[in-house]
């Protein structure tokens, strides 16, 4: 039979690691048997029926007229004459006609360990349809995307955050937050900070909302976080108060100790409150330590200069309703103007019931006009039908109608339609 040049190249490169001079005189076509074509082995997946690597190698060798030599059970040394499969046919020639092949056949060679592995396929090799069907390519992560949805299935960090209740939709809309979360390792970066928050006293149900508002806490070092908590406790904030402050103001622990110390000193000096009352105000409204100071300064000036409250009245208002310090200036002015100038409530009563400054303007207006229509709009404490500002703004509609206005809810709803 005849062996093509590709078969010779295969023997030279894979199965016959002998010296180059032994192959010097090989011709273009060697007389071995009829022409055969070499089929390179592939790594793209074995067809059904191949139970092990030896069987795969054997069938690959037989398809080329070459017996596979990489069987692990075979002896490491073989004669090259055993390589070629002798076909007993009357038309086939079973003798070698080239002296170089006789020399090669008498040479004993040892096969290295790399022959036990299937050779790498050529990129230009044609494979069968059956092999192509069994090729599985894992889906790759997109290099550029506008949503974290493409990474959730591949990222353990994102999967755990979703289970905690983190809103990834809101986070991916913020600049650079999505790429930051993808790079985080859950065991090394996220898990230690979650345990820190748990030890601090943050409830499990608050972890998701907290991280949805402040994912950057996952990049803060544990030493800095512990140092800021230690500072708050040194200022006599209880553990429960610190946990509540972190839950209400998720960015609190992102600020340095120096910043928090300056803020506490500012509020204690500007408001003239004692240390205990300052702690109470900050505990109830911890975003005072996080937000800007300018709106606070402006509201304090408005209350003193524009509204005409005395300093002790401002202290009482802030102690009862700290949100007055961060309220919208326009809304605060609108409520005070209506309560003081339209309803005729003096400063002393407003300072005594400061919750009215934090109520909705439309609620105050509708209820006052309804009471004035009924003739029951009396806000002086000395009047027999006195109505306190607290009951005016805090009661729900049905209770307000039955206990304050002394009418049915339907009457109040019909009146609202006339406004």
C-alpha positions, 0 to 999 in steps of 0.5 A: 500500500501507499502512504501519503505525505500527510501520513509521513508528516504525522509519523514524523511529528507524533509517533516517530520521535527519531533523529531528523537524518533518518527521514532525509531520503523519504520521497514524496510518496512511499510505496506501502499500500493504496493511498490513504488520507489522514484525519487529524484527531480533534478536541472538540468533543467525542462522538457518542460511543467513545467510552475512553481515550484509548478507543478514540485514539485507536479508531483515529489510527485505523481511519488513517491506516495507522495503529494507535500507539498511545494505549496506556496498557501497551509497552513503551517500546515498539518496532516501527514495523508494527505501526503499519497495518498489513492488509491481506489482499491479493492486490496489496503489496506487503513489502517495503520498497524503500531502504529508508523505511527498512531502517526506520522499521528496525529502529526502536523508539520510546514514546513520550508522555505527551502522546497520551493526550489527544493532539491539538486540532488544526484551526482549518480542520473540517469536523463531522456534523456529529462532532459539531453538534456536540460542541458547547460554547459557554456564554461569555460575559459582554464586555459592555452592558447597560444592565447588571442583569447580564452578570447576575447569573455569573456573579456570586456577589450579585446573586447574594445581594439580590437575596438580601433585597438589594435593588440592583435596578436603582444601583445600575443607574448610578455612575460606576456603581455597577462596575464596582459591584461586579468587581467585588468578591463576596467572601472577601469584600461583602461578607465581612462588612455584612457581619460588621453591620449585623454585629452593630445591631442592624436588622436583617430586613434593613440590610437590603435597603441600606446597601441599596442607598449606600453600596459604597460602604462595601468598599470602606475598610473595616478599621475605618468603620470600627473607628467611626462606631467607636467614636460615636460610642465615646460620645455616649451614643448607645449601641441601639442608637448607633444601629438606628442612626446607621439604618436611617442614614446609611452614609453615616459611616462613610464620613470621617471621625473629624467630620462627625465631631465638627458637626456635633460641635456645630449643632450643640453651639448653634442650637444652644442645647445640652449634650444629651438633647443634642444626642437626642436630636442627632439620633432622631435625625442622623442625616444632620451629620451627613448632609450640608450645613447650609440649609440648616443655617438658613432655616435657623435664620428664617425661624428667628428673623422671618418668623419671629420666634425667640431662641428658647422657642426655636430650641423647643421646636427643634427638640420636638421636630428636628425635621424643621432644620432640613425642611424645604424653606418654601414649604415651611414659610407657606405653612407658618404664614397660613397658621399664624396669619390666616388661622390666627395662632400665636407664636407660643402655641406654634412653639408648643405644638411644632408638629404643625410645621411638619404637616402637609399644607393642603391638610391644614388648609382643608381642615381649617376651612371646613371647621371655619365653615362649621363655626368650630375653628377655635384654637385658643386654649381658653375657648370652650370648643378649643381644638388643639393644633396636634389633633388638627393635623395628626388625626386621620380623616374619619376620626377628625370628622367624628371627634373634632368636626362632629360630622360624618366623613361624607360631609367632609368629602362633599366639602372638599369637592367645593374647594 
